Amino acid sequence: MQIFKRFLANERGATAIEYGLICALVFLAIVGSIQIFGSKTTAMYQEISSKM
């Protein structure tokens, strides 16, 4: 029973999950911003090439 109580009191796994979720959100933000800037950059180069 003592082992079970210690297992429930341990919060190290919860902290690791929280850090994992934070990393996932940061990754999604980076990917989203790259996609936005990538499409804007492509449009800019297409406009420049059409004017040349």
HELIX and SHEET records of a PDB file:
HELIX    1   1 GLN A    2  ALA A    9  1                                   8    
HELIX    2   2 ARG A   12  LYS A   51  1                                  40    
END                                                                             
